[in-house]
């Protein structure tokens, strides 16, 4: 299971965060056992059973997306809903001729990958999207390119060659004032990933990827949402919206001295906020405890959970936080924009939930020495708050 602890172990833990993350690439040979994570059978089943319109599922070759009509046909049901139905023979032909297959956001429809994505989100404190890539030939699916987000690659099957060229513009972003120039010269690294290998690349690193080792290749990319100084300033402004200086109208038609006074007041408020030595910590706590997570319905329990020990639940907000209020006899659990105060006796239940693992109500009750009825009531509050969900109905 790729949970937060195992991700930390595979990537190098604190040394990865301090020396590599957002800085340079890192290759971790034979870092993980991918058994049960994703397979060709899983990919076949998803393509056959899901309605995956481009760009959710797409084929690409030499940096160009292949028109969907070359491997799918429009299908309309009796209620006039239309979608693209994959034609396996045509799909095979495109892939045999050099196209790469991409399936976006596979964590939404494949639970093992979803659990791995949540584990990485817990470790790195940022949302994660996972795409699957399958290739059969040495033709490049996307050409030489860079991504506007960091990536953790897990090679699942076969071999894939990655040629890394570094950056030509430091920290490029999706909304940027200029585009990075293509790199010149030889790559700084030429790596062939084998099954179980993990590769980390920061955003902005140019790379070219090919399945040129004589085998078909299947890998997953865990894309990490970037957080920049611009994002921090947006957050700071949001925190200051209660301040009068930021609520006042811009004195567009006032005299220059009045306009200068207006700007000076804004500057004072902004600089005071930026002077806080714990500003980044406050920002991190805010985005962690307000992110909506990955909400899941808890059917059939629409009116609270019964006190049945076999019902299994798990937290759906990977970055929720639990704080013990020393001297007050309470703990506070904050997630998805809501904070709940509970008695100290609830702490073992909440600590277990925060691990993100599916746990039965009976086990939660035993860990805290509480009646199952009390635990069911506590968890029902969190289900109503959309931060915990039933993942085993016990029916």
C-alpha positions as CSV (number, residue, x, y, z in Angstrom):
1,X,0.0,0.0,0.0
2,X,1.4,3.4,-1.0
3,X,0.4,5.4,2.0
4,X,2.1,8.5,3.4
5,X,4.7,6.5,5.4
6,X,5.6,4.3,2.5
7,X,5.9,7.2,0.1
8,X,8.2,8.9,2.5
9,X,10.3,5.8,2.7
10,X,10.5,5.3,-1.0
11,X,11.3,9.0,-1.8
12,X,13.8,9.5,1.0
13,X,11.7,11.2,3.7
14,X,13.0,14.4,5.2
15,X,16.2,14.4,3.1
16,X,14.0,14.4,-0.1
17,X,12.0,17.3,1.2
18,X,15.1,19.3,2.2
19,X,17.4,18.5,-0.7
20,X,15.4,17.3,-3.8
21,X,11.8,18.5,-3.7
22,X,11.2,21.4,-6.1
23,X,15.0,21.4,-6.8
24,X,16.2,18.5,-8.9
25,X,15.3,15.1,-10.4
26,X,15.8,11.9,-8.4
27,X,15.8,8.3,-9.6
28,X,14.8,5.5,-7.1
29,X,15.5,2.1,-8.7
30,X,13.3,-0.8,-7.6
31,X,11.6,1.4,-5.0
32,X,8.2,-0.1,-4.9
33,X,6.2,-3.3,-5.4
34,X,3.5,-2.4,-7.9
35,X,1.6,-5.6,-7.4
36,X,-2.1,-4.8,-7.1
37,X,-1.6,-1.1,-8.0
38,X,-2.5,-1.2,-11.7
39,X,-2.4,-3.8,-14.5
40,X,-3.2,-4.2,-18.2
41,X,-6.4,-6.0,-17.2
42,X,-7.4,-2.9,-15.2
43,X,-6.7,-0.7,-18.1
44,X,-8.7,-2.9,-20.5
45,X,-11.7,-3.0,-18.1
46,X,-11.7,0.8,-17.6
47,X,-11.6,1.5,-21.4
48,X,-14.4,-1.0,-22.0
49,X,-16.7,0.1,-19.3
50,X,-16.2,3.9,-18.9
51,X,-17.3,6.7,-21.1
52,X,-14.0,8.5,-21.5
53,X,-14.2,11.4,-23.9
54,X,-11.0,13.2,-25.0
55,X,-9.0,14.6,-23.4
56,X,-9.8,12.2,-20.5
57,X,-8.7,9.4,-22.7
58,X,-6.5,10.3,-25.7
59,X,-3.9,9.1,-28.1
60,X,-0.9,11.2,-29.0
61,X,2.1,10.8,-31.3
62,X,4.9,13.2,-32.1
63,X,3.4,15.8,-29.9
64,X,0.0,15.8,-31.7
65,X,-3.3,14.4,-30.4
66,X,-4.9,11.8,-32.8
67,X,-8.5,12.7,-33.8
68,X,-10.9,10.5,-31.9
69,X,-12.7,9.4,-35.0
70,X,-9.6,7.3,-36.0
71,X,-10.2,4.9,-33.1
72,X,-13.8,5.4,-31.9
73,X,-17.2,5.9,-33.3
74,X,-20.0,8.2,-32.0
75,X,-22.8,6.2,-30.3
76,X,-26.2,7.5,-29.4
77,X,-28.7,5.8,-27.1
78,X,-32.5,6.1,-27.2
79,X,-32.4,9.1,-24.9
80,X,-30.2,11.0,-27.4
81,X,-27.0,10.8,-25.2
82,X,-23.9,10.6,-27.4
83,X,-20.5,9.4,-26.6
84,X,-17.4,8.0,-28.3
85,X,-17.3,4.2,-28.3
86,X,-13.7,2.8,-28.6
87,X,-13.2,0.4,-31.5
88,X,-10.5,-2.1,-30.2
89,X,-9.1,-3.0,-33.6
90,X,-8.6,0.7,-34.6
91,X,-7.2,1.4,-31.2
92,X,-4.7,-1.4,-31.6
93,X,-3.7,-0.1,-35.0
94,X,-3.0,3.4,-33.7
95,X,-0.9,2.1,-30.8
96,X,1.0,-0.4,-33.0
97,X,1.9,2.5,-35.3
98,X,3.5,4.5,-32.5
99,X,0.7,6.4,-30.7
100,X,0.9,6.6,-26.9
101,X,-2.3,6.1,-24.8
102,X,-3.1,8.5,-22.0
103,X,-5.8,8.2,-19.4
104,X,-6.2,11.3,-17.1
105,X,-7.4,11.3,-13.5
106,X,-7.4,7.6,-13.2
107,X,-7.3,8.0,-9.4
108,X,-11.0,8.9,-9.6
109,X,-12.0,5.5,-11.1
110,X,-9.4,3.0,-9.8
111,X,-9.4,2.7,-6.0
112,X,-5.8,1.4,-5.5
113,X,-4.4,4.3,-7.4
114,X,-6.8,6.6,-5.5
115,X,-5.4,5.4,-2.2
116,X,-1.8,5.8,-3.5
117,X,-2.6,9.4,-4.6
118,X,-4.0,10.2,-1.2
119,X,-0.9,8.8,0.5
120,X,1.3,11.0,-1.6
121,X,-0.9,14.0,-0.8
122,X,-0.5,13.3,2.9
123,X,3.3,13.2,2.5
124,X,3.7,16.3,0.3
125,X,0.7,18.4,1.4
126,X,-0.6,19.1,-2.1
127,X,-3.4,17.7,-4.3
128,X,-2.4,14.9,-6.6
129,X,-3.7,13.8,-10.0
130,X,-2.7,10.5,-11.6
131,X,-2.4,9.8,-15.3
132,X,-1.7,6.4,-16.9
133,X,0.6,6.2,-20.0
134,X,0.9,3.2,-22.3
135,X,3.4,3.0,-25.2
136,X,4.6,0.3,-27.6
137,X,7.2,1.9,-29.9
138,X,10.2,4.2,-29.9
139,X,8.1,7.1,-31.4
140,X,7.6,9.9,-28.8
141,X,4.1,10.5,-27.8
142,X,4.6,14.1,-26.8
143,X,8.0,15.2,-28.1
144,X,10.4,17.2,-26.0
145,X,8.4,19.2,-23.5
146,X,8.1,20.4,-19.9
147,X,5.3,20.3,-17.3
148,X,3.9,23.1,-15.2
149,X,3.8,20.8,-12.1
150,X,6.2,18.4,-10.4
151,X,5.8,14.7,-11.3
152,X,6.4,11.4,-9.5
153,X,6.6,8.6,-12.0
154,X,6.0,4.9,-11.1
155,X,6.9,2.4,-13.8
156,X,4.4,-0.5,-13.6
157,X,5.2,-2.7,-16.6
158,X,8.0,-2.9,-19.2
159,X,10.6,-0.2,-19.7
160,X,10.6,3.5,-20.5
161,X,13.5,5.8,-21.4
162,X,13.5,9.3,-19.9
163,X,16.0,11.9,-21.2
164,X,16.0,14.9,-18.8
165,X,17.4,18.3,-19.9
166,X,16.9,20.5,-16.9
167,X,15.2,23.9,-17.0
168,X,15.7,26.8,-19.4
169,X,13.5,29.2,-17.3
170,X,13.4,28.9,-13.6
171,X,10.1,27.9,-12.1
172,X,7.9,28.4,-15.2
173,X,4.1,28.5,-14.6
174,X,0.9,27.8,-16.5
175,X,0.1,31.5,-16.5
176,X,3.5,33.0,-17.3
177,X,4.7,36.1,-19.1
178,X,7.1,34.2,-21.4
179,X,7.7,30.6,-22.5
180,X,10.8,28.7,-21.8
181,X,13.2,28.2,-24.7
182,X,13.9,24.6,-25.8
183,X,17.1,23.2,-24.4
184,X,20.3,22.7,-26.4
185,X,22.9,20.0,-26.1
186,X,22.8,16.5,-24.5
187,X,20.5,15.6,-21.7
188,X,21.7,15.9,-18.1
189,X,20.3,12.4,-17.4
190,X,19.4,9.4,-19.6
191,X,17.4,6.9,-17.5
192,X,15.6,3.7,-18.4
193,X,12.9,2.9,-15.8
194,X,12.2,-0.7,-15.0
195,X,9.1,-2.1,-13.2
196,X,9.1,-0.8,-9.7
197,X,11.3,2.2,-10.4
198,X,10.3,5.7,-9.2
199,X,11.4,9.0,-10.8
200,X,10.8,12.5,-9.5
201,X,11.1,15.5,-11.8
202,X,10.4,19.2,-10.8
203,X,8.2,21.4,-12.9
204,X,9.9,23.1,-15.8
205,X,12.3,20.2,-16.5
206,X,12.4,19.5,-20.2
207,X,12.1,15.7,-21.0
208,X,11.6,13.3,-23.8
209,X,10.1,9.9,-23.1
210,X,10.1,6.8,-25.3
211,X,9.4,3.1,-25.1
212,X,12.5,2.2,-27.1
213,X,13.6,-0.9,-25.1
214,X,11.7,-3.5,-27.2
215,X,8.8,-3.9,-24.7
216,X,5.4,-2.4,-24.2
217,X,5.4,0.1,-21.3
218,X,2.9,1.1,-18.7
219,X,3.6,3.8,-16.2
220,X,1.7,6.2,-13.8
221,X,2.5,9.9,-13.3
222,X,1.5,11.4,-10.0
223,X,1.1,15.1,-10.9
224,X,1.6,17.5,-7.9
225,X,-0.3,20.8,-7.7
226,X,2.3,23.6,-7.5
227,X,2.0,26.4,-4.9
228,X,3.8,29.6,-5.8
229,X,4.5,33.0,-4.3
230,X,1.6,34.3,-6.4
231,X,-0.7,31.8,-4.7
232,X,0.5,32.9,-1.3
233,X,-0.2,36.6,-2.1
234,X,-3.7,35.7,-3.2
235,X,-4.2,33.9,0.1
236,X,-2.8,36.9,2.1
237,X,-5.2,39.2,0.3
238,X,-8.1,36.9,1.2
239,X,-7.1,37.1,4.8
240,X,-7.1,40.9,4.7
241,X,-10.6,41.3,3.2
242,X,-11.9,42.2,6.6
243,X,-9.5,45.2,6.8
244,X,-11.0,48.6,6.0
245,X,-8.1,49.6,3.7
246,X,-8.8,46.7,1.4
247,X,-12.6,47.2,1.4
248,X,-12.5,50.9,0.4
249,X,-13.1,51.9,-3.2
250,X,-10.1,52.7,-5.3
251,X,-10.0,56.6,-5.4
252,X,-9.7,56.7,-9.2
253,X,-10.9,60.2,-9.6
254,X,-9.4,61.6,-6.4
255,X,-6.4,64.0,-6.3
256,X,-2.9,62.4,-6.4
257,X,-2.3,63.0,-2.6
258,X,-5.5,61.0,-1.8
259,X,-4.5,58.2,-4.2
260,X,-1.0,58.1,-2.6
261,X,-2.6,57.8,0.9
262,X,-4.8,55.0,-0.3
263,X,-1.8,53.0,-1.7
264,X,0.2,53.7,1.5
265,X,-2.6,52.2,3.6
266,X,-2.7,49.1,1.5
267,X,1.1,48.8,1.6
268,X,1.1,49.0,5.4
269,X,-1.5,46.3,5.8
270,X,0.2,44.0,3.3
271,X,3.7,44.5,4.7
272,X,2.5,43.9,8.3
273,X,1.0,40.6,7.1
274,X,4.1,39.5,5.2
275,X,6.3,40.3,8.2
276,X,4.7,37.5,10.2
277,X,7.4,34.9,10.8
278,X,4.9,32.1,10.7
279,X,3.0,33.2,7.6
280,X,3.9,30.1,5.6
281,X,2.8,27.8,8.5
282,X,-0.5,29.7,8.7
283,X,-1.0,29.4,4.9
284,X,-0.2,25.7,5.0
285,X,-2.6,25.0,7.8
286,X,-5.3,27.0,6.0
287,X,-5.1,25.2,2.7
288,X,-4.8,21.9,4.4
289,X,-7.9,22.3,6.6
290,X,-10.1,24.0,3.9
291,X,-9.4,21.7,1.0
292,X,-12.5,19.7,0.2
293,X,-10.7,16.4,-0.2
294,X,-12.3,13.5,-2.0
295,X,-15.9,13.3,-0.8
296,X,-17.7,9.9,-1.0
297,X,-21.4,9.2,-0.3
298,X,-22.2,6.9,2.6
299,X,-25.2,5.1,1.3
300,X,-27.4,3.6,2.6
301,X,-26.9,5.5,5.8
302,X,-28.5,8.9,4.9
303,X,-29.6,9.6,8.5
304,X,-26.5,8.8,10.6
305,X,-24.7,5.6,11.3
306,X,-26.2,2.8,13.3
307,X,-24.1,1.4,16.2
308,X,-22.9,-1.6,14.2
309,X,-19.2,-2.6,14.8
310,X,-18.7,-4.0,11.3
311,X,-19.4,-0.8,9.4
312,X,-16.1,0.4,7.9
313,X,-15.2,4.1,7.4
314,X,-12.3,6.2,6.4
315,X,-11.4,9.9,6.2
316,X,-11.7,11.5,2.8
317,X,-9.7,14.7,3.5
318,X,-6.0,13.6,3.4
319,X,-4.8,16.9,4.9
320,X,-7.1,17.3,7.8
321,X,-5.5,18.3,11.1
322,X,-5.9,17.1,14.7
323,X,-4.8,19.4,17.5
324,X,-4.8,18.6,21.2
325,X,-5.9,21.6,23.3
326,X,-3.7,21.2,26.3
327,X,-5.3,22.0,29.6
328,X,-8.8,22.2,28.1
329,X,-9.6,18.5,28.0
330,X,-10.5,18.7,24.3
331,X,-9.2,18.0,20.8
332,X,-10.0,19.9,17.6
333,X,-10.3,18.2,14.2
334,X,-10.2,20.6,11.3
335,X,-11.0,19.6,7.7
336,X,-12.9,20.7,4.6
337,X,-13.5,24.2,6.1
338,X,-15.0,23.0,9.4
339,X,-13.6,22.5,12.9
340,X,-15.0,20.1,15.5
341,X,-14.2,20.1,19.2
342,X,-14.4,16.7,20.9
343,X,-13.5,15.5,24.4
344,X,-10.0,14.1,24.9
345,X,-11.5,10.6,25.0
346,X,-12.2,10.9,21.3
347,X,-8.5,11.5,20.4
348,X,-7.7,7.8,19.7
349,X,-10.6,7.6,17.3
350,X,-9.6,10.7,15.4
351,X,-5.9,9.8,15.3
352,X,-6.8,6.5,13.7
353,X,-9.1,8.1,11.2
354,X,-6.3,10.6,10.3
355,X,-4.2,7.8,9.0
356,X,-6.6,7.4,6.1
357,X,-7.0,3.7,6.4
358,X,-10.4,2.0,6.3
359,X,-11.3,1.1,9.8
360,X,-14.4,-0.6,11.4
361,X,-16.4,1.2,14.0
362,X,-15.8,-1.7,16.4
363,X,-12.0,-1.3,16.0
364,X,-12.3,2.5,16.5
365,X,-14.3,1.9,19.7
366,X,-11.8,-0.6,21.0
367,X,-8.9,1.8,20.4
368,X,-10.5,4.5,22.5
369,X,-12.3,2.3,25.1
370,X,-15.6,3.8,24.0
371,X,-19.0,2.3,23.3
372,X,-19.7,1.7,19.6
373,X,-22.8,3.9,20.0
374,X,-20.6,6.9,21.0
375,X,-18.2,6.3,18.1
376,X,-21.0,5.9,15.6
377,X,-22.4,9.3,16.8
378,X,-19.0,10.9,16.5
379,X,-18.4,9.5,13.0
380,X,-21.9,10.5,11.9
381,X,-21.0,14.1,12.6
382,X,-17.9,13.8,10.4
383,X,-19.9,12.1,7.6
384,X,-22.4,14.9,7.7
385,X,-19.4,17.3,7.5
386,X,-18.2,15.4,4.3
387,X,-14.8,14.5,5.7
388,X,-15.5,10.8,6.5
389,X,-17.3,8.2,4.5
390,X,-18.6,4.7,4.8
391,X,-16.5,2.4,2.6
392,X,-17.9,-0.9,3.9
393,X,-21.6,-0.8,4.6
394,X,-21.6,-4.1,6.4
395,X,-24.8,-5.2,4.6
